[in-house]
Amino acid sequence: MDAGLIIALVALSIGVIAILKVPRQMFLKPPDSDVDLRLEALEQEVVQLREDLGSAEERLDFAERALTRVDESRRLPRDG
């Protein structure tokens, strides 16, 4: 083999290895603590919003039942 070809192959393989290692290092970095805190705050807010939504749904169901009862009591009895 030609010495120039060997040098070119070694340089090319070093470049490929370097390119493959850079993305892995970028993805393996630990997340910032600020991001972790913001994510935790958002998760807590979602939990609270779900609880609030459940409570609102219960109140809506109660109001619908109460309105149905009032509507039924106002109807005139039918003579059959």
PDB file of N, CA, C and O in Angstrom, chain B, residues numbered from 101:
ATOM      1  N   MET B 101       0.831  -1.191   0.000  1.00  0.00           N
ATOM      2  CA  MET B 101       0.000   0.000   0.000  1.00  0.00           C
ATOM      3  C   MET B 101       0.869   1.245   0.000  1.00  0.00           C
ATOM      4  O   MET B 101       1.992   1.261   0.505  1.00  0.00           O
ATOM      5  N   ASP B 102       0.328   2.237  -0.561  1.00  0.00           N
ATOM      6  CA  ASP B 102       1.018   3.514  -0.643  1.00  0.00           C
ATOM      7  C   ASP B 102       0.924   4.217   0.713  1.00  0.00           C
ATOM      8  O   ASP B 102      -0.122   4.166   1.360  1.00  0.00           O
ATOM      9  N   ALA B 103       1.979   4.858   1.141  1.00  0.00           N
ATOM     10  CA  ALA B 103       2.024   5.542   2.428  1.00  0.00           C
ATOM     11  C   ALA B 103       1.020   6.692   2.466  1.00  0.00           C
ATOM     12  O   ALA B 103       0.432   6.961   3.514  1.00  0.00           O
ATOM     13  N   GLY B 104       0.820   7.362   1.359  1.00  0.00           N
ATOM     14  CA  GLY B 104      -0.135   8.474   1.296  1.00  0.00           C
ATOM     15  C   GLY B 104      -1.565   7.981   1.510  1.00  0.00           C
ATOM     16  O   GLY B 104      -2.370   8.661   2.147  1.00  0.00           O
ATOM     17  N   LEU B 105      -1.879   6.800   0.981  1.00  0.00           N
ATOM     18  CA  LEU B 105      -3.199   6.219   1.143  1.00  0.00           C
ATOM     19  C   LEU B 105      -3.439   5.833   2.601  1.00  0.00           C
ATOM     20  O   LEU B 105      -4.531   6.029   3.134  1.00  0.00           O
ATOM     21  N   ILE B 106      -2.417   5.290   3.232  1.00  0.00           N
ATOM     22  CA  ILE B 106      -2.540   4.903   4.644  1.00  0.00           C
ATOM     23  C   ILE B 106      -2.769   6.135   5.514  1.00  0.00           C
ATOM     24  O   ILE B 106      -3.611   6.123   6.412  1.00  0.00           O
ATOM     25  N   ILE B 107      -2.025   7.182   5.244  1.00  0.00           N
ATOM     26  CA  ILE B 107      -2.179   8.418   6.012  1.00  0.00           C
ATOM     27  C   ILE B 107      -3.582   8.998   5.804  1.00  0.00           C
ATOM     28  O   ILE B 107      -4.211   9.473   6.750  1.00  0.00           O
ATOM     29  N   ALA B 108      -4.058   8.954   4.573  1.00  0.00           N
ATOM     30  CA  ALA B 108      -5.391   9.476   4.284  1.00  0.00           C
ATOM     31  C   ALA B 108      -6.464   8.657   5.006  1.00  0.00           C
ATOM     32  O   ALA B 108      -7.408   9.227   5.552  1.00  0.00           O
ATOM     33  N   LEU B 109      -6.329   7.338   5.015  1.00  0.00           N
ATOM     34  CA  LEU B 109      -7.292   6.476   5.697  1.00  0.00           C
ATOM     35  C   LEU B 109      -7.278   6.711   7.208  1.00  0.00           C
ATOM     36  O   LEU B 109      -8.333   6.735   7.842  1.00  0.00           O
ATOM     37  N   VAL B 110      -6.086   6.886   7.787  1.00  0.00           N
ATOM     38  CA  VAL B 110      -5.985   7.147   9.218  1.00  0.00           C
ATOM     39  C   VAL B 110      -6.628   8.493   9.554  1.00  0.00           C
ATOM     40  O   VAL B 110      -7.357   8.603  10.539  1.00  0.00           O
ATOM     41  N   ALA B 111      -6.363   9.501   8.750  1.00  0.00           N
ATOM     42  CA  ALA B 111      -6.944  10.825   8.987  1.00  0.00           C
ATOM     43  C   ALA B 111      -8.464  10.771   8.849  1.00  0.00           C
ATOM     44  O   ALA B 111      -9.190  11.375   9.638  1.00  0.00           O
ATOM     45  N   LEU B 112      -8.931  10.047   7.846  1.00  0.00           N
ATOM     46  CA  LEU B 112     -10.363   9.919   7.637  1.00  0.00           C
ATOM     47  C   LEU B 112     -11.027   9.187   8.802  1.00  0.00           C
ATOM     48  O   LEU B 112     -12.095   9.596   9.258  1.00  0.00           O
ATOM     49  N   SER B 113     -10.415   8.122   9.282  1.00  0.00           N
ATOM     50  CA  SER B 113     -11.002   7.373  10.392  1.00  0.00           C
ATOM     51  C   SER B 113     -10.993   8.197  11.683  1.00  0.00           C
ATOM     52  O   SER B 113     -11.925   8.094  12.481  1.00  0.00           O
ATOM     53  N   ILE B 114      -9.964   9.004  11.897  1.00  0.00           N
ATOM     54  CA  ILE B 114      -9.932   9.877  13.070  1.00  0.00           C
ATOM     55  C   ILE B 114     -11.059  10.908  12.985  1.00  0.00           C
ATOM     56  O   ILE B 114     -11.714  11.198  13.986  1.00  0.00           O
ATOM     57  N   GLY B 115     -11.283  11.458  11.797  1.00  0.00           N
ATOM     58  CA  GLY B 115     -12.358  12.423  11.602  1.00  0.00           C
ATOM     59  C   GLY B 115     -13.727  11.798  11.838  1.00  0.00           C
ATOM     60  O   GLY B 115     -14.592  12.414  12.460  1.00  0.00           O
ATOM     61  N   VAL B 116     -13.926  10.586  11.349  1.00  0.00           N
ATOM     62  CA  VAL B 116     -15.208   9.902  11.538  1.00  0.00           C
ATOM     63  C   VAL B 116     -15.442   9.621  13.018  1.00  0.00           C
ATOM     64  O   VAL B 116     -16.551   9.820  13.514  1.00  0.00           O
ATOM     65  N   ILE B 117     -14.426   9.167  13.721  1.00  0.00           N
ATOM     66  CA  ILE B 117     -14.555   8.890  15.151  1.00  0.00           C
ATOM     67  C   ILE B 117     -14.889  10.170  15.906  1.00  0.00           C
ATOM     68  O   ILE B 117     -15.738  10.159  16.797  1.00  0.00           O
ATOM     69  N   ALA B 118     -14.239  11.260  15.563  1.00  0.00           N
ATOM     70  CA  ALA B 118     -14.502  12.528  16.234  1.00  0.00           C
ATOM     71  C   ALA B 118     -15.933  12.991  15.970  1.00  0.00           C
ATOM     72  O   ALA B 118     -16.601  13.489  16.876  1.00  0.00           O
ATOM     73  N   ILE B 119     -16.405  12.831  14.739  1.00  0.00           N
ATOM     74  CA  ILE B 119     -17.765  13.241  14.405  1.00  0.00           C
ATOM     75  C   ILE B 119     -18.781  12.393  15.168  1.00  0.00           C
ATOM     76  O   ILE B 119     -19.799  12.915  15.623  1.00  0.00           O
ATOM     77  N   LEU B 120     -18.524  11.120  15.311  1.00  0.00           N
ATOM     78  CA  LEU B 120     -19.464  10.241  16.000  1.00  0.00           C
ATOM     79  C   LEU B 120     -19.479  10.464  17.504  1.00  0.00           C
ATOM     80  O   LEU B 120     -20.498  10.231  18.155  1.00  0.00           O
ATOM     81  N   LYS B 121     -18.361  10.911  18.063  1.00  0.00           N
ATOM     82  CA  LYS B 121     -18.311  11.122  19.510  1.00  0.00           C
ATOM     83  C   LYS B 121     -18.972  12.425  19.937  1.00  0.00           C
ATOM     84  O   LYS B 121     -19.529  12.481  21.033  1.00  0.00           O
ATOM     85  N   VAL B 122     -18.936  13.450  19.139  1.00  0.00           N
ATOM     86  CA  VAL B 122     -19.467  14.761  19.517  1.00  0.00           C
ATOM     87  C   VAL B 122     -20.963  14.692  19.808  1.00  0.00           C
ATOM     88  O   VAL B 122     -21.378  15.164  20.866  1.00  0.00           O
ATOM     89  N   PRO B 123     -21.802  14.130  18.929  1.00  0.00           N
ATOM     90  CA  PRO B 123     -23.232  14.097  19.254  1.00  0.00           C
ATOM     91  C   PRO B 123     -23.538  13.296  20.516  1.00  0.00           C
ATOM     92  O   PRO B 123     -24.414  13.679  21.290  1.00  0.00           O
ATOM     93  N   ARG B 124     -22.836  12.199  20.730  1.00  0.00           N
ATOM     94  CA  ARG B 124     -23.074  11.412  21.936  1.00  0.00           C
ATOM     95  C   ARG B 124     -22.777  12.224  23.183  1.00  0.00           C
ATOM     96  O   ARG B 124     -23.515  12.140  24.164  1.00  0.00           O
ATOM     97  N   GLN B 125     -21.721  13.000  23.162  1.00  0.00           N
ATOM     98  CA  GLN B 125     -21.378  13.822  24.317  1.00  0.00           C
ATOM     99  C   GLN B 125     -22.419  14.922  24.534  1.00  0.00           C
ATOM    100  O   GLN B 125     -22.707  15.286  25.674  1.00  0.00           O
ATOM    101  N   MET B 126     -22.978  15.447  23.453  1.00  0.00           N
ATOM    102  CA  MET B 126     -23.991  16.495  23.590  1.00  0.00           C
ATOM    103  C   MET B 126     -25.257  15.931  24.235  1.00  0.00           C
ATOM    104  O   MET B 126     -25.885  16.608  25.049  1.00  0.00           O
ATOM    105  N   PHE B 127     -25.639  14.707  23.884  1.00  0.00           N
ATOM    106  CA  PHE B 127     -26.859  14.130  24.416  1.00  0.00           C
ATOM    107  C   PHE B 127     -26.677  13.534  25.797  1.00  0.00           C
ATOM    108  O   PHE B 127     -27.667  13.329  26.500  1.00  0.00           O
ATOM    109  N   LEU B 128     -25.471  13.251  26.209  1.00  0.00           N
ATOM    110  CA  LEU B 128     -25.233  12.651  27.513  1.00  0.00           C
ATOM    111  C   LEU B 128     -24.985  13.694  28.597  1.00  0.00           C
ATOM    112  O   LEU B 128     -24.781  13.337  29.757  1.00  0.00           O
ATOM    113  N   LYS B 129     -24.999  14.980  28.237  1.00  0.00           N
ATOM    114  CA  LYS B 129     -24.793  16.021  29.242  1.00  0.00           C
ATOM    115  C   LYS B 129     -25.957  16.021  30.223  1.00  0.00           C
ATOM    116  O   LYS B 129     -27.112  15.890  29.818  1.00  0.00           O
ATOM    117  N   PRO B 130     -25.660  16.166  31.500  1.00  0.00           N
ATOM    118  CA  PRO B 130     -26.765  16.239  32.468  1.00  0.00           C
ATOM    119  C   PRO B 130     -27.553  17.522  32.252  1.00  0.00           C
ATOM    120  O   PRO B 130     -26.965  18.557  31.938  1.00  0.00           O
ATOM    121  N   PRO B 131     -28.876  17.477  32.414  1.00  0.00           N
ATOM    122  CA  PRO B 131     -29.678  18.687  32.212  1.00  0.00           C
ATOM    123  C   PRO B 131     -29.383  19.738  33.275  1.00  0.00           C
ATOM    124  O   PRO B 131     -28.962  19.428  34.389  1.00  0.00           O
ATOM    125  N   ASP B 132     -29.612  20.965  32.903  1.00  0.00           N
ATOM    126  CA  ASP B 132     -29.403  22.070  33.841  1.00  0.00           C
ATOM    127  C   ASP B 132     -30.380  21.945  35.010  1.00  0.00           C
ATOM    128  O   ASP B 132     -31.516  21.501  34.841  1.00  0.00           O
ATOM    129  N   SER B 133     -29.925  22.336  36.177  1.00  0.00           N
ATOM    130  CA  SER B 133     -30.802  22.269  37.350  1.00  0.00           C
ATOM    131  C   SER B 133     -31.978  23.229  37.195  1.00  0.00           C
ATOM    132  O   SER B 133     -33.056  22.970  37.729  1.00  0.00           O
ATOM    133  N   ASP B 134     -31.787  24.332  36.471  1.00  0.00           N
ATOM    134  CA  ASP B 134     -32.871  25.277  36.224  1.00  0.00           C
ATOM    135  C   ASP B 134     -33.976  24.610  35.411  1.00  0.00           C
ATOM    136  O   ASP B 134     -35.160  24.816  35.678  1.00  0.00           O
ATOM    137  N   VAL B 135     -33.593  23.820  34.432  1.00  0.00           N
ATOM    138  CA  VAL B 135     -34.569  23.098  33.624  1.00  0.00           C
ATOM    139  C   VAL B 135     -35.321  22.096  34.486  1.00  0.00           C
ATOM    140  O   VAL B 135     -36.536  21.948  34.358  1.00  0.00           O
ATOM    141  N   ASP B 136     -34.606  21.414  35.355  1.00  0.00           N
ATOM    142  CA  ASP B 136     -35.244  20.451  36.255  1.00  0.00           C
ATOM    143  C   ASP B 136     -36.264  21.136  37.163  1.00  0.00           C
ATOM    144  O   ASP B 136     -37.360  20.617  37.373  1.00  0.00           O
ATOM    145  N   LEU B 137     -35.904  22.290  37.693  1.00  0.00           N
ATOM    146  CA  LEU B 137     -36.813  23.026  38.576  1.00  0.00           C
ATOM    147  C   LEU B 137     -38.053  23.496  37.827  1.00  0.00           C
ATOM    148  O   LEU B 137     -39.166  23.416  38.345  1.00  0.00           O
ATOM    149  N   ARG B 138     -37.856  23.987  36.604  1.00  0.00           N
ATOM    150  CA  ARG B 138     -38.986  24.446  35.798  1.00  0.00           C
ATOM    151  C   ARG B 138     -39.896  23.293  35.430  1.00  0.00           C
ATOM    152  O   ARG B 138     -41.119  23.436  35.442  1.00  0.00           O
ATOM    153  N   LEU B 139     -39.307  22.144  35.100  1.00  0.00           N
ATOM    154  CA  LEU B 139     -40.108  20.969  34.762  1.00  0.00           C
ATOM    155  C   LEU B 139     -40.923  20.501  35.963  1.00  0.00           C
ATOM    156  O   LEU B 139     -42.099  20.163  35.826  1.00  0.00           O
ATOM    157  N   GLU B 140     -40.304  20.481  37.127  1.00  0.00           N
ATOM    158  CA  GLU B 140     -41.010  20.082  38.341  1.00  0.00           C
ATOM    159  C   GLU B 140     -42.164  21.048  38.652  1.00  0.00           C
ATOM    160  O   GLU B 140     -43.245  20.621  39.058  1.00  0.00           O
ATOM    161  N   ALA B 141     -41.925  22.342  38.459  1.00  0.00           N
ATOM    162  CA  ALA B 141     -42.973  23.334  38.701  1.00  0.00           C
ATOM    163  C   ALA B 141     -44.132  23.133  37.723  1.00  0.00           C
ATOM    164  O   ALA B 141     -45.297  23.246  38.102  1.00  0.00           O
ATOM    165  N   LEU B 142     -43.809  22.835  36.472  1.00  0.00           N
ATOM    166  CA  LEU B 142     -44.864  22.592  35.486  1.00  0.00           C
ATOM    167  C   LEU B 142     -45.651  21.333  35.817  1.00  0.00           C
ATOM    168  O   LEU B 142     -46.871  21.304  35.652  1.00  0.00           O
ATOM    169  N   GLU B 143     -44.967  20.296  36.281  1.00  0.00           N
ATOM    170  CA  GLU B 143     -45.651  19.064  36.658  1.00  0.00           C
ATOM    171  C   GLU B 143     -46.606  19.312  37.826  1.00  0.00           C
ATOM    172  O   GLU B 143     -47.721  18.793  37.836  1.00  0.00           O
ATOM    173  N   GLN B 144     -46.175  20.098  38.802  1.00  0.00           N
ATOM    174  CA  GLN B 144     -47.036  20.422  39.941  1.00  0.00           C
ATOM    175  C   GLN B 144     -48.241  21.245  39.486  1.00  0.00           C
ATOM    176  O   GLN B 144     -49.353  21.056  39.979  1.00  0.00           O
ATOM    177  N   GLU B 145     -48.012  22.157  38.542  1.00  0.00           N
ATOM    178  CA  GLU B 145     -49.111  22.975  38.037  1.00  0.00           C
ATOM    179  C   GLU B 145     -50.125  22.115  37.284  1.00  0.00           C
ATOM    180  O   GLU B 145     -51.330  22.343  37.395  1.00  0.00           O
ATOM    181  N   VAL B 146     -49.653  21.136  36.524  1.00  0.00           N
ATOM    182  CA  VAL B 146     -50.561  20.244  35.809  1.00  0.00           C
ATOM    183  C   VAL B 146     -51.398  19.436  36.797  1.00  0.00           C
ATOM    184  O   VAL B 146     -52.598  19.257  36.592  1.00  0.00           O
ATOM    185  N   VAL B 147     -50.777  18.952  37.857  1.00  0.00           N
ATOM    186  CA  VAL B 147     -51.521  18.208  38.880  1.00  0.00           C
ATOM    187  C   VAL B 147     -52.603  19.095  39.489  1.00  0.00           C
ATOM    188  O   VAL B 147     -53.739  18.655  39.661  1.00  0.00           O
ATOM    189  N   GLN B 148     -52.262  20.328  39.813  1.00  0.00           N
ATOM    190  CA  GLN B 148     -53.231  21.255  40.400  1.00  0.00           C
ATOM    191  C   GLN B 148     -54.357  21.554  39.415  1.00  0.00           C
ATOM    192  O   GLN B 148     -55.524  21.591  39.804  1.00  0.00           O
ATOM    193  N   LEU B 149     -54.021  21.767  38.146  1.00  0.00           N
ATOM    194  CA  LEU B 149     -55.047  22.051  37.144  1.00  0.00           C
ATOM    195  C   LEU B 149     -55.984  20.859  36.961  1.00  0.00           C
ATOM    196  O   LEU B 149     -57.184  21.043  36.758  1.00  0.00           O
ATOM    197  N   ARG B 150     -55.456  19.657  37.031  1.00  0.00           N
ATOM    198  CA  ARG B 150     -56.308  18.467  36.915  1.00  0.00           C
ATOM    199  C   ARG B 150     -57.264  18.369  38.103  1.00  0.00           C
ATOM    200  O   ARG B 150     -58.431  18.013  37.939  1.00  0.00           O
ATOM    201  N   GLU B 151     -56.766  18.685  39.293  1.00  0.00           N
ATOM    202  CA  GLU B 151     -57.632  18.675  40.478  1.00  0.00           C
ATOM    203  C   GLU B 151     -58.721  19.735  40.347  1.00  0.00           C
ATOM    204  O   GLU B 151     -59.883  19.477  40.662  1.00  0.00           O
ATOM    205  N   ASP B 152     -58.348  20.923  39.884  1.00  0.00           N
ATOM    206  CA  ASP B 152     -59.323  21.997  39.706  1.00  0.00           C
ATOM    207  C   ASP B 152     -60.370  21.605  38.663  1.00  0.00           C
ATOM    208  O   ASP B 152     -61.559  21.870  38.845  1.00  0.00           O
ATOM    209  N   LEU B 153     -59.936  20.982  37.584  1.00  0.00           N
ATOM    210  CA  LEU B 153     -60.866  20.554  36.545  1.00  0.00           C
ATOM    211  C   LEU B 153     -61.833  19.501  37.074  1.00  0.00           C
ATOM    212  O   LEU B 153     -63.025  19.549  36.773  1.00  0.00           O
ATOM    213  N   GLY B 154     -61.336  18.560  37.851  1.00  0.00           N
ATOM    214  CA  GLY B 154     -62.205  17.541  38.444  1.00  0.00           C
ATOM    215  C   GLY B 154     -63.235  18.160  39.358  1.00  0.00           C
ATOM    216  O   GLY B 154     -64.398  17.756  39.349  1.00  0.00           O
ATOM    217  N   SER B 155     -62.827  19.131  40.143  1.00  0.00           N
ATOM    218  CA  SER B 155     -63.751  19.826  41.040  1.00  0.00           C
ATOM    219  C   SER B 155     -64.804  20.594  40.242  1.00  0.00           C
ATOM    220  O   SER B 155     -65.982  20.585  40.599  1.00  0.00           O
ATOM    221  N   ALA B 156     -64.388  21.251  39.178  1.00  0.00           N
ATOM    222  CA  ALA B 156     -65.333  22.003  38.346  1.00  0.00           C
ATOM    223  C   ALA B 156     -66.327  21.049  37.678  1.00  0.00           C
ATOM    224  O   ALA B 156     -67.509  21.369  37.557  1.00  0.00           O
ATOM    225  N   GLU B 157     -65.855  19.889  37.248  1.00  0.00           N
ATOM    226  CA  GLU B 157     -66.756  18.913  36.632  1.00  0.00           C
ATOM    227  C   GLU B 157     -67.793  18.410  37.635  1.00  0.00           C
ATOM    228  O   GLU B 157     -68.958  18.226  37.284  1.00  0.00           O
ATOM    229  N   GLU B 158     -67.373  18.188  38.877  1.00  0.00           N
ATOM    230  CA  GLU B 158     -68.311  17.751  39.907  1.00  0.00           C
ATOM    231  C   GLU B 158     -69.372  18.819  40.172  1.00  0.00           C
ATOM    232  O   GLU B 158     -70.554  18.499  40.303  1.00  0.00           O
ATOM    233  N   ARG B 159     -68.961  20.077  40.249  1.00  0.00           N
ATOM    234  CA  ARG B 159     -69.921  21.159  40.479  1.00  0.00           C
ATOM    235  C   ARG B 159     -70.883  21.300  39.307  1.00  0.00           C
ATOM    236  O   ARG B 159     -72.072  21.550  39.502  1.00  0.00           O
ATOM    237  N   LEU B 160     -70.372  21.141  38.099  1.00  0.00           N
ATOM    238  CA  LEU B 160     -71.227  21.217  36.918  1.00  0.00           C
ATOM    239  C   LEU B 160     -72.256  20.088  36.919  1.00  0.00           C
ATOM    240  O   LEU B 160     -73.431  20.316  36.629  1.00  0.00           O
ATOM    241  N   ASP B 161     -71.823  18.881  37.243  1.00  0.00           N
ATOM    242  CA  ASP B 161     -72.760  17.755  37.321  1.00  0.00           C
ATOM    243  C   ASP B 161     -73.841  18.022  38.356  1.00  0.00           C
ATOM    244  O   ASP B 161     -75.019  17.761  38.111  1.00  0.00           O
ATOM    245  N   PHE B 162     -73.445  18.542  39.512  1.00  0.00           N
ATOM    246  CA  PHE B 162     -74.416  18.850  40.569  1.00  0.00           C
ATOM    247  C   PHE B 162     -75.424  19.900  40.086  1.00  0.00           C
ATOM    248  O   PHE B 162     -76.628  19.754  40.299  1.00  0.00           O
ATOM    249  N   ALA B 163     -74.927  20.951  39.439  1.00  0.00           N
ATOM    250  CA  ALA B 163     -75.807  22.012  38.962  1.00  0.00           C
ATOM    251  C   ALA B 163     -76.774  21.480  37.903  1.00  0.00           C
ATOM    252  O   ALA B 163     -77.949  21.848  37.894  1.00  0.00           O
ATOM    253  N   GLU B 164     -76.285  20.618  37.013  1.00  0.00           N
ATOM    254  CA  GLU B 164     -77.165  20.042  35.995  1.00  0.00           C
ATOM    255  C   GLU B 164     -78.275  19.205  36.633  1.00  0.00           C
ATOM    256  O   GLU B 164     -79.433  19.283  36.224  1.00  0.00           O
ATOM    257  N   ARG B 165     -77.915  18.410  37.631  1.00  0.00           N
ATOM    258  CA  ARG B 165     -78.938  17.598  38.318  1.00  0.00           C
ATOM    259  C   ARG B 165     -79.944  18.488  39.047  1.00  0.00           C
ATOM    260  O   ARG B 165     -81.145  18.221  39.020  1.00  0.00           O
ATOM    261  N   ALA B 166     -79.460  19.530  39.690  1.00  0.00           N
ATOM    262  CA  ALA B 166     -80.359  20.432  40.420  1.00  0.00           C
ATOM    263  C   ALA B 166     -81.304  21.143  39.457  1.00  0.00           C
ATOM    264  O   ALA B 166     -82.492  21.277  39.750  1.00  0.00           O
ATOM    265  N   LEU B 167     -80.801  21.596  38.320  1.00  0.00           N
ATOM    266  CA  LEU B 167     -81.656  22.266  37.342  1.00  0.00           C
ATOM    267  C   LEU B 167     -82.684  21.310  36.748  1.00  0.00           C
ATOM    268  O   LEU B 167     -83.816  21.704  36.469  1.00  0.00           O
ATOM    269  N   THR B 168     -82.296  20.079  36.559  1.00  0.00           N
ATOM    270  CA  THR B 168     -83.243  19.086  36.040  1.00  0.00           C
ATOM    271  C   THR B 168     -84.363  18.860  37.033  1.00  0.00           C
ATOM    272  O   THR B 168     -85.525  18.761  36.639  1.00  0.00           O
ATOM    273  N   ARG B 169     -84.035  18.774  38.327  1.00  0.00           N
ATOM    274  CA  ARG B 169     -85.061  18.585  39.360  1.00  0.00           C
ATOM    275  C   ARG B 169     -86.023  19.777  39.417  1.00  0.00           C
ATOM    276  O   ARG B 169     -87.233  19.588  39.538  1.00  0.00           O
ATOM    277  N   VAL B 170     -85.498  20.988  39.331  1.00  0.00           N
ATOM    278  CA  VAL B 170     -86.334  22.187  39.364  1.00  0.00           C
ATOM    279  C   VAL B 170     -87.254  22.199  38.152  1.00  0.00           C
ATOM    280  O   VAL B 170     -88.441  22.501  38.275  1.00  0.00           O
ATOM    281  N   ASP B 171     -86.716  21.872  36.984  1.00  0.00           N
ATOM    282  CA  ASP B 171     -87.503  21.865  35.760  1.00  0.00           C
ATOM    283  C   ASP B 171     -88.635  20.835  35.849  1.00  0.00           C
ATOM    284  O   ASP B 171     -89.757  21.104  35.420  1.00  0.00           O
ATOM    285  N   GLU B 172     -88.344  19.683  36.393  1.00  0.00           N
ATOM    286  CA  GLU B 172     -89.351  18.635  36.520  1.00  0.00           C
ATOM    287  C   GLU B 172     -90.432  19.017  37.541  1.00  0.00           C
ATOM    288  O   GLU B 172     -91.598  18.661  37.366  1.00  0.00           O
ATOM    289  N   SER B 173     -90.062  19.726  38.584  1.00  0.00           N
ATOM    290  CA  SER B 173     -91.049  20.097  39.603  1.00  0.00           C
ATOM    291  C   SER B 173     -91.982  21.198  39.110  1.00  0.00           C
ATOM    292  O   SER B 173     -93.079  21.350  39.646  1.00  0.00           O
ATOM    293  N   ARG B 174     -91.580  21.957  38.118  1.00  0.00           N
ATOM    294  CA  ARG B 174     -92.402  23.044  37.593  1.00  0.00           C
ATOM    295  C   ARG B 174     -93.419  22.553  36.564  1.00  0.00           C
ATOM    296  O   ARG B 174     -94.374  23.262  36.250  1.00  0.00           O
ATOM    297  N   ARG B 175     -93.225  21.395  36.061  1.00  0.00           N
ATOM    298  CA  ARG B 175     -94.156  20.890  35.062  1.00  0.00           C
ATOM    299  C   ARG B 175     -95.507  20.592  35.722  1.00  0.00           C
ATOM    300  O   ARG B 175     -95.588  20.160  36.872  1.00  0.00           O
ATOM    301  N   LEU B 176     -96.518  20.833  34.971  1.00  0.00           N
ATOM    302  CA  LEU B 176     -97.872  20.541  35.451  1.00  0.00           C
ATOM    303  C   LEU B 176     -98.119  19.043  35.353  1.00  0.00           C
ATOM    304  O   LEU B 176     -97.708  18.396  34.390  1.00  0.00           O
ATOM    305  N   PRO B 177     -98.788  18.505  36.351  1.00  0.00           N
ATOM    306  CA  PRO B 177     -99.089  17.069  36.267  1.00  0.00           C
ATOM    307  C   PRO B 177    -100.062  16.795  35.126  1.00  0.00           C
ATOM    308  O   PRO B 177    -100.990  17.569  34.890  1.00  0.00           O
ATOM    309  N   ARG B 178     -99.850  15.722  34.443  1.00  0.00           N
ATOM    310  CA  ARG B 178    -100.722  15.348  33.329  1.00  0.00           C
ATOM    311  C   ARG B 178    -101.895  14.523  33.837  1.00  0.00           C
ATOM    312  O   ARG B 178    -101.729  13.619  34.656  1.00  0.00           O
ATOM    313  N   ASP B 179    -103.047  14.839  33.354  1.00  0.00           N
ATOM    314  CA  ASP B 179    -104.227  14.028  33.689  1.00  0.00           C
ATOM    315  C   ASP B 179    -104.300  12.907  32.661  1.00  0.00           C
ATOM    316  O   ASP B 179    -104.344  13.143  31.454  1.00  0.00           O
ATOM    317  N   GLY B 180    -104.312  11.729  33.156  1.00  0.00           N
ATOM    318  CA  GLY B 180    -104.206  10.631  32.262  1.00  0.00           C
ATOM    319  C   GLY B 180    -105.388   9.912  31.971  1.00  0.00           C
ATOM    320  O   GLY B 180    -105.353   8.951  31.202  1.00  0.00           O
TER     321      GLY B 180
END
